Amino acid sequence: MGIRALIVGWDGATWTVIRPLLKEGRLPNLARLMGGGVHATLRSLEPSLTPIVWTTIATGKGPEKHGVTRFFDTATGLRTRRLWDILAAPDRPIGLFGWPVTWPPPQLPGFVIPSLFERANDTHPPHLRFIREMESGLQAPWRQRISLITQAMRYGLRPITLTHIVGYFLQSRLRRLRANDHFIRQRVLKLEIQLDLYLNLVRRYRPWFTAFYLNQTDAFSHRFWRYLEPEHFPPLPPEELNRYRDAIPHAYELADQALGRILRLTDEETLICLLSDHGFEASHKAQQGLQDFRGRLKGGAILRTFGLDGELSYVHHRRWIVLSFRRDPSPERKAAVIQKLRSAYIPEIDMPMFDVKEDNIGSLAVKLYGARVFDNRDLNALTVVWPEGQCRFTDLVQPEYDLKVSGVHHPDGILVLKGPGVRRRTEPLSEATVLDVVPTLLALLDFPVARDMDGQVLTEAIDPAYLQAHPLRTIETYDEGLTQAEAVEEEEVPQEVMDRLRALGYVD
């Protein structure tokens, strides 16, 4: 039996980049996929943080139901079954590669390779651990590199990929790569390695359902958006602009080539879903027209200054930092933290420092209370005071955006469906959200849709003849008999993972 259902995730992919490339004929595999099915703008959550949104996609439920509410949450906090938990059976093995929040890996028939942001290198089965170790293996001692590459060659690493690995090692050793070029080469090489190994695993395990996630579209968009839309940023040297203008389009071409290789393992009976968790926009554009001041809150400095670093974690999202409690606080404690942040005040301009809002999952979204008021001001002359202390304004705010992170998340992602039961149409669907993916896939696989899911079936995407032959069925829930993992203390996030997040601008 071949693959019955496939999801390919392009993290951060946006129609803003895709549409011009389709017109230029640079994404042939995506064009063929779209020509045989339907497509839509996939509306994400706000804030569109990777672990939360990908778990929402996989469950059809919002974070308040599925339990992943913080950037550093793991699968132990899940309160519901995901699509692969529903589909998996002895005669329906699954194969997951890189999907966020799959650590610790579930013990299901098939294989599970957790994502690059997980806290440890565990895989299912355990002997595939070397695949996760390859993530950092490009910087490992030589003996370890050779051992990892030898194992990878047994699991499908192609000779051409090995040639590229050797070339990367030589160039890195000779220090002939600029920082941006090193960033590009390393991430292109990682995608080559991951794809070689994934395709080999699919051939070995023959999964009924499989999913492959890549983040190059996201990583390149964070770093190189200023070259894609230079009009939103300070002027660039012409040589630099010309050198990296095509970096993001090139990442999409690589993703399209990966899609093409994966699709060769499918047939006419495979239900195919290509999607992203959010889109992208220019970081300066996200500042809503600011002309002079384009500051960024220093999340780590704020938590340390207000004595909250042991109690909360943070990530950057557009103009905000999103603060999450490491453990559920009492209502009184949460109110006290909010009040502490709101009490911060800038006496020189007679204005509060922070705008603090609580979202529906208990996280705190914090941004500067005002922004245009800082235009043309001497920021070094400003102070921040609160009942317990004071500091300089610039202790808590980076006056200019780090231009290594010039792209930020936008809530509009992509969705493409093709396969048995999927309608063919050239116009995009009128509406689709990340909550609707699982209900729609279940309907197309002739599985009941759970009534406790927050999303809906995108009937607009389904062939009426299929719906007539396979009327929608529902059940109350797929979570009967689900056991909850015991709450555990939040462990320190490994430095290696923090470094990857820092490179993408999620943390300072």
For each residue, the residues with C-beta under 8 A, 3 or more apart:
1: 4 206 208
2: 206 265 266 267 269 270
3: 6 202 207 208 209 210 265 266 267 270
4: 1 92 208 209 269 270 271 445
5: 87 208 209 210 270 271 273 441 445
6: 3 209 210 211 212 262 266 270 271 272 273
7: 210 211 212 273 274 275 441
8: 211 212 213 214 258 259 262 272 273 274 275
9: 54 98 99 211 212 213 214 274 275 276 277
10: 13 214 217 255 274 275 276 414
11: 50 213 214 215 217 218 276 277
12: 215 217 218 221 222 276 277 278 279 280 409 413
13: 10 17 18 217 252 255 276 279 413 414
14: 17 18 221 276 279 280 410 412 413 414
15: 18 19 41 279 412 414
16: 19 279 280 281 410
17: 13 14 20 21 221 228 248 249 252 280
18: 13 14 15 21 22 27 30 252 414
19: 15 16 22 23
20: 17 23 24
21: 17 18 24 26 27 249 252 253
22: 18 19 25 26 27 30 31 34
23: 19 20
24: 20 21
25: 22 28 31
26: 21 22 249 252 253 256
27: 18 21 22 30 31 252 253 256
28: 25 31 32 256 260
29: 32 33 256 257 259 260 263
30: 18 22 27 33 34 256 259 274 416
31: 22 25 27 28 34 35
32: 28 29 35 36
33: 29 30 36 37 259 263 272 274 416 418
34: 22 30 31 37 39 416 418
35: 31 32 424
36: 32 33 418 424
37: 33 34 272 416 417 418 419 422 423 424
38: 416 417 418 422 423 424 425 428 429 460 461
39: 34 414 415 416 417 428 429
40: 414 415 428 429 431 432 458 461
41: 15 412 413 414 415 428 432
42: 275 276 412 413 414 415 432 433 434 437
43: 411 412 413 431 432 433 434
44: 48 53 277 278 279 409 411 412 413 433 434
45: 48 49 52 53 56 62 63 411 434
46: 411
47: 317 318 320 322 359 365 409
48: 44 45 53 277 278 317 409 410 411
49: 45 52 53 71 315 317 322
50: 11 53 54 71 100 117 218 277
51: 54 55 68 70 71 72 73 100 101 117
52: 45 49 55 56 63 68 69 70 71 361
53: 44 45 48 49 50 56 57 277 278 434
54: 9 50 51 57 58 99 100 101 213 277
55: 51 52 58 59 63 66 68 78 82 100 101
56: 45 52 53 59 60 61 62 63 66 434 435
57: 53 54 275 277 434 437 438
58: 54 55 82 83 84 99 438
59: 55 56 65 66 80 81 82 83 438 453
60: 56 435 436 437 438 439 450 453 454 455
61: 56 65 66 80 435 452 453 454 455
62: 45 56 65 66 360 361 435 454
63: 45 52 55 56 66 67 68 69 361
64: 69 360 361
65: 59 61 62 79 80 452 454
66: 55 56 59 61 62 63 78 79 80
67: 63 73 77 78 79 80
68: 51 52 55 63 73 77 78 101
69: 52 63 64 73 324 361 362 363
70: 51 52 73 313 324 363
71: 49 50 51 52 313 315 322 324 506
72: 51 313 324 490 493
73: 51 67 68 69 70 77 101
74: 77 101 103 104 118 119
75: 78 101 102 103 104 105 106
76: 104 485 488
77: 67 68 73 74 485
78: 55 66 67 68 75 82 101 485
79: 65 66 67 479 482 484
80: 59 61 65 66 67 478 479 482
81: 59 85 86 478 479 482
82: 55 58 59 78 85 86 438
83: 58 59 86 87 209 438 441 442
84: 58 87 88 94 96 106 108 209 211
85: 81 82 88 106 108 478
86: 81 82 83 442 447 478
87: 5 83 84 92 94 208 209 445 447
88: 84 85 92 93 94 108 109 110 209
89: 92 109
90: 109
91: 208
92: 4 87 88 89 109 208 209
93: 88 108 109 110 205 206 207 208
94: 84 87 88 108 109 110 111 112 207 208 209 210
95: 110 111 112 198 201 202 205 207 209 210 211
96: 84 99 102 105 110 111 112 113 210 211
97: 111 113 194 197 198 201 210 211 212 213
98: 9 113 114 115 116 194 212 213 214 215
99: 9 54 58 96 102 114 115 211 213
100: 50 51 54 55 115 117 213
101: 51 54 55 68 73 74 75 78 115
102: 75 96 99 105 106 112 114 115 118
103: 74 75 114 115 118 119 120 122
104: 74 75 76 120 122
105: 75 96 102 112 113 114 122 123 124
106: 75 84 85 102 112 124
107: 124
108: 84 85 88 93 94 112 124
109: 88 89 90 92 93 94
110: 88 93 94 95 96 205 207 210
111: 94 95 96 97 123 124 125 128 201 205 207
112: 94 95 96 102 105 106 108 123 124
113: 96 97 98 105 123 128 131 132 197 198 201
114: 98 99 102 103 105 118 122 123 132
115: 98 99 100 101 102 103 118 213
116: 98 135 215 500
117: 50 51 100 497 500 501
118: 74 102 103 114 115 121 132 497
119: 74 103 491 493 494 497
120: 103 104 494
121: 118 129 132 133 135
122: 103 104 105 114 126 129 132
123: 105 111 112 113 114 126 128 129 131 132
124: 105 106 107 108 111 112 128
125: 111 128
126: 122 123 129
127: 130
128: 111 113 123 124 125 131 132 155 201
129: 121 122 123 126 132 133
130: 127 133 134 148 151 152
131: 113 123 128 134 152 155 194 197
132: 113 114 118 121 122 123 128 129 135
133: 121 129 130 136 137 140 148
134: 130 131 137 138 148 152 190 193 197
135: 116 121 132 190
136: 133 139 140 496
137: 133 134 140 144 145 148 149
138: 134 145 165 168 169 186 189 190
139: 136
140: 133 136 137 144 145 148
141: 144 145
142: 145 146
143: 146 147
144: 137 140 141 147 148
145: 137 138 140 141 142 148 149 169
146: 142 143 149 150
147: 143 144 150 151
148: 130 133 134 137 140 144 145 151 152
149: 137 145 146 152 153 157 162 165
150: 146 147 153 154
151: 130 147 148 154 155
152: 130 131 134 148 149 155 156 157 193 196 197
153: 149 150 157 162
154: 150 151
155: 128 131 151 152 197 200 201
156: 152 196 197 199 200 201 203
157: 149 152 153 161 162 193 196 197
158: 161 162 196
159: 162 163
160: 163 164
161: 157 158 164 165 189 192 193 196
162: 149 153 157 158 159 165 166
163: 159 160 166 167
164: 160 161 167 168 189 192
165: 138 149 161 162 168 169 189 193
166: 162 163 169 170
167: 163 164 170 171
168: 138 164 165 171 172 185 186 189
169: 138 145 165 166 172 173
170: 166 167 173 174
171: 167 168 174 176 177 185
172: 168 169 175 177 182
173: 169 170
174: 170 171
175: 172
176: 171
177: 171 172 181 182 185
178: 181 182
179: 182 183
180: 183 184 223 224 243 244 247
181: 177 178 184 185
182: 172 177 178 179 185 186
183: 179 180 186 187 219 223 503
184: 180 181 187 188 220 247 250
185: 168 171 177 181 182 188 189
186: 138 168 182 183 189 190
187: 183 184 190 191 216 219 220
188: 184 185 191 192 216 254
189: 138 161 164 165 168 185 186 192 193
190: 134 135 138 186 187 193 194 216
191: 187 188 194 195 214 216 254 258
192: 161 164 188 189 195 196
193: 134 152 157 161 165 189 190 196 197
194: 97 98 131 190 191 197 198 214
195: 191 192 198 199 212 258 261 262
196: 152 156 157 158 161 192 193 199 200
197: 97 113 131 134 152 155 156 157 193 194 200 201
198: 95 97 113 194 195 201 202 212 262
199: 156 195 196 202 203 261 262 265
200: 155 156 196 197 203 204
201: 95 97 111 113 128 155 156 197 198 204 205
202: 3 95 198 199 205 206 207 210 265
203: 156 199 200 206 265
204: 200 201
205: 93 95 110 111 201 202
206: 1 2 93 202 203
207: 3 93 94 95 110 111 202 210
208: 1 3 4 5 87 91 92 93 94
209: 3 4 5 6 83 84 87 88 92 94 95
210: 3 5 6 7 94 95 96 97 110 202 207
211: 6 7 8 9 84 95 96 97 99
212: 6 7 8 9 97 98 195 198 258 262
213: 8 9 11 54 97 98 99 100 115
214: 8 9 10 11 98 191 194 217 255 258
215: 11 12 98 116 218 219
216: 187 188 190 191 219 220 251 254 255
217: 10 11 12 13 214 220 221 251 252 255 276
218: 11 12 50 215 221 222 280 504
219: 183 187 215 216 222 223 251 503 504
220: 184 187 216 217 223 224 247 248 250 251
221: 12 14 17 217 218 224 225 248 251 280 407
222: 12 218 219 225 280 405 406 407 408 504 505
223: 180 183 219 220 247 404 405 406 407 504
224: 180 220 221 227 228 244 247 248 406 407
225: 221 222 228 229 248 280 281 282 283 406 407
226: 229 230 232 233 236 282 403 406 407
227: 224 230 236 240 241 244 245 247 248
228: 17 224 225 245 247 248 249 407
229: 225 226 232 233 282 285
230: 226 227 233 235 236 241
231:
232: 226 229 282 284 285
233: 226 229 230 236 282 284 403 406
234: 403
235: 230
236: 226 227 230 233 240 241
237: 240 241
238: 241 242
239: 242 243
240: 227 236 237 243 244
241: 227 230 236 237 238 244 245
242: 238 239 245
243: 180 239 240
244: 180 224 227 240 241 247
245: 227 228 241 242
246: 249 250
247: 180 184 220 223 224 227 228 244 250 251
248: 17 220 221 224 225 227 228 251 252
249: 17 21 26 228 246 252 253
250: 184 220 246 247 253 254
251: 216 217 219 220 221 247 248 254 255
252: 13 17 18 21 26 27 217 248 249 255 256
253: 21 26 27 249 250 256 257
254: 188 191 216 250 251 257 258
255: 10 13 214 216 217 251 252 258 259
256: 26 27 28 29 30 252 253 259 260
257: 29 253 254 260 261
258: 8 191 195 212 214 254 255 261 262
259: 8 29 30 33 255 256 262 263 274
260: 28 29 256 257 263 264
261: 195 199 257 258 264
262: 6 8 195 198 199 212 258 259 265 266
263: 29 33 259 260 266 272
264: 260 261
265: 2 3 199 202 203 262
266: 2 3 6 262 263 270 272
267: 2 3 270
268: 419 420
269: 2 4 419 420
270: 2 3 4 5 6 266 267 419
271: 4 5 6 417 418 419 420 421 422 441 444 445
272: 6 8 33 37 263 266 416 417 418 419
273: 5 6 7 8 415 416 417 437 441
274: 7 8 9 10 30 33 259 414 415 416
275: 7 8 9 10 42 57 413 414 415 416 437
276: 9 10 11 12 13 14 42 217 279 413 414
277: 9 11 12 44 48 50 53 54 57 413 434
278: 12 44 48 53 409 410 411 412 413
279: 12 13 14 15 16 44 276 409 410 411 412 413 414
280: 12 14 16 17 218 221 222 225 407 408 409 410
281: 16 225 285 286 407 408 409 410
282: 225 226 229 232 233 285 286 406 407 408
283: 225 286 287 294 318 401 405 406 407 408
284: 232 233 287 290 294 401 406
285: 229 232 281 282
286: 281 282 283 318 319 408 410
287: 283 284 290 294 319 371
288: 319 371
289:
290: 284 287 293 294 371 372 375
291: 375
292: 374 375 376
293: 290 371 372 374 375 377 379 399
294: 283 284 287 290 399 400 401
295: 368 371 374 379 397 398 399 400 401
296: 316 397 398 400 401 402
297: 302 316 320 321 366 367 368 396 397 398
298: 301 302 395 396 397 398 508
299: 302 303 314 315 316 321 323 507 508
300: 303 304 309 314 507 508
301: 298 304 305 395 396 508
302: 297 298 299 305 306 308 314 321 366 396
303: 299 300 306 308 309 312 314 323
304: 300 301 307 308 309
305: 301 302 389 391 395 396
306: 302 303 340 341 344 386
307: 304
308: 302 303 304 311 312 323 337 340
309: 300 303 304 312
310: 326
311: 308 325 326 329 337
312: 303 308 309 323 324 325 326 337 364
313: 70 71 72 323 324 326 490
314: 299 300 302 303 321 322 323 324 507
315: 49 71 299 321 322 501 506 507
316: 296 297 299 320 321 322 505 506 507 508
317: 47 48 49 320 321 322 365 408 409
318: 47 283 286 408 409
319: 286 287 288 367 368 371
320: 47 297 316 317 365 366 367
321: 297 299 302 314 315 316 317 365 366 367
322: 47 49 71 314 315 316 317 363 364 365 366
323: 299 303 308 312 313 314 363 364 365 366
324: 69 70 71 72 312 313 314 362 363 364
325: 311 312 328 329 334 362
326: 310 311 312 313 490
327: 487 489 490
328: 325 362
329: 311 325 333 334 337
330: 333 334
331: 334 335
332: 335 336
333: 329 330 336 337
334: 325 329 330 331 337 338 358 362
335: 331 332 338 339
336: 332 333 339 340
337: 308 311 312 329 333 334 340 341 364
338: 334 335 341 342 356 358 364
339: 335 336 342 343
340: 306 308 336 337 343 344 386
341: 306 337 338 344 354 356 364 366
342: 338 339 352 354 356
343: 339 340 386 387
344: 306 340 341 352 353 354 384 385 386
345: 351 352 353 384 385 386
346: 349 350 351 352 353 382 383 384 385 393
347: 350 383 385
348: 381 382 383
349: 346 373 377 382
350: 346 347
351: 345 346 369 370 373
352: 342 344 345 346 355 369
353: 344 345 346 368 369 384 396
354: 341 342 344 366 367 368 369
355: 352 366 367 368 369
356: 338 341 342 364 365 366
357: 364 365 366
358: 334 338 362 363 364 365
359: 47 362 363 364 365
360: 62 64
361: 52 62 63 64 69
362: 69 324 325 328 334 358 359
363: 69 70 322 323 324 358 359
364: 312 322 323 324 337 338 341 356 357 358 359
365: 47 317 320 321 322 323 356 357 358 359
366: 297 302 320 321 322 323 341 354 355 356 357
367: 297 319 320 321 354 355
368: 295 297 319 353 354 355 371 374 397
369: 351 352 353 354 355
370: 351 373 374
371: 287 288 290 293 295 319 368 374
372: 290 293 375
373: 349 351 370 377
374: 292 293 295 368 370 371 377 379
375: 290 291 292 293 372
376: 292
377: 293 349 373 374 381 382
378: 381 382
379: 293 295 374 382 393 394 397 399
380: 392 393 394
381: 348 377 378
382: 346 348 349 377 378 379 392 393 394
383: 346 347 348 390 391 392 393
384: 344 345 346 353 390 391 392 393 395 396
385: 344 345 346 347 389 390
386: 306 340 343 344 345 389 390
387: 343
388:
389: 305 385 386
390: 383 384 385 386
391: 305 383 384 395 396
392: 380 382 383 384 395 396
393: 346 379 380 382 383 384 396 397
394: 379 380 382 397 399
395: 298 301 305 384 391 392
396: 297 298 301 302 305 353 384 391 392 393
397: 295 296 297 298 368 379 393 394
398: 295 296 297 298 401 402
399: 293 294 295 379 394
400: 294 295 296 403
401: 283 284 294 295 296 398 405 406
402: 296 398 405 505
403: 226 233 234 400 406
404: 223 505
405: 222 223 283 401 402 408 504 505
406: 222 223 224 225 226 233 282 283 284 401 403
407: 221 222 223 224 225 226 228 280 281 282 283
408: 222 280 281 282 283 286 317 318 405 505
409: 12 44 47 48 278 279 280 281 317 318
410: 14 16 48 278 279 280 281 286
411: 43 44 45 46 48 278 279
412: 14 15 41 42 43 44 278 279
413: 12 13 14 41 42 43 44 275 276 277 278 279 434
414: 10 13 14 15 18 39 40 41 42 274 275 276 279
415: 39 40 41 42 273 274 275 429 432 437
416: 30 33 34 37 38 39 272 273 274 275
417: 37 38 39 271 272 273 422 440 444 461
418: 33 34 36 37 38 271 272 422
419: 37 268 269 270 271 272 422 444
420: 268 269 271 444 466
421: 271 444 462 463 466 470
422: 37 38 271 417 418 419 444 461 462 463
423: 37 38 460 461 462 463 464
424: 35 36 37 38
425: 38
426:
427:
428: 38 39 40 41
429: 38 39 40 415 432 458 460 461
430: 460
431: 40 43
432: 40 41 42 43 415 429 436 458 461
433: 42 43 44 436 455
434: 42 43 44 45 53 56 57 277 413 437 455
435: 56 60 61 62 439 453 454 455 456
436: 60 432 433 439 440 455 456 457 458
437: 42 57 60 273 275 415 434 440 441 455
438: 57 58 59 60 82 83 441 442 453 455
439: 60 435 436 442 443 449 450 453 455 456 457 458
440: 417 436 437 443 444 455 457 458 461 462
441: 5 7 83 271 273 437 438 444 445
442: 83 86 438 439 445 447 448 449 457
443: 439 440 446 447 449 457 462 470 472
444: 271 417 419 420 421 422 440 441 462 466
445: 4 5 87 271 441 442
446: 443 470
447: 86 87 442 443 473
448: 442 473 474 475
449: 439 442 443 453 457 472 473 474 475
450: 60 439 453 474 475 476 477 478 479
451: 474 475 476 477
452: 61 65 476 477 479
453: 59 60 61 435 438 439 449 450
454: 60 61 62 65 435
455: 60 61 433 434 435 436 437 438 439 440
456: 435 436 439
457: 436 439 440 442 443 449 462 472
458: 40 429 432 436 439 440 461 462
459: 462 467 472
460: 38 423 429 430
461: 38 40 417 422 423 429 432 440 458
462: 421 422 423 440 443 444 457 458 459 466 467
463: 421 422 423 466 467
464: 423 467 468
465: 468 469
466: 420 421 444 462 463 469 470
467: 459 462 463 464 470 471 472
468: 464 465 471
469: 465 466
470: 421 443 446 466 467
471: 467 468
472: 443 449 457 459 467
473: 447 448 449
474: 448 449 450 451
475: 448 449 450 451 478
476: 450 451 452
477: 450 451 452 480
478: 80 81 85 86 450 475
479: 79 80 81 450 452 482
480: 477
481:
482: 79 80 81 479
483:
484: 79
485: 76 77 78 488
486:
487: 327
488: 76 485 491
489: 327
490: 72 313 326 327
491: 119 488
492:
493: 72 119 497 498
494: 119 120 497 498
495: 498 499
496: 136 499 500
497: 117 118 119 493 494 500 501
498: 493 494 495 501 502 507
499: 495 496 502 503
500: 116 117 496 497 503 504
501: 117 315 497 498 504 506 507
502: 498 499 505 506 507 508
503: 183 219 499 500
504: 218 219 222 223 405 500 501
505: 222 316 402 404 405 408 502
506: 71 315 316 501 502
507: 299 300 314 315 316 498 501 502
508: 298 299 300 301 316 502
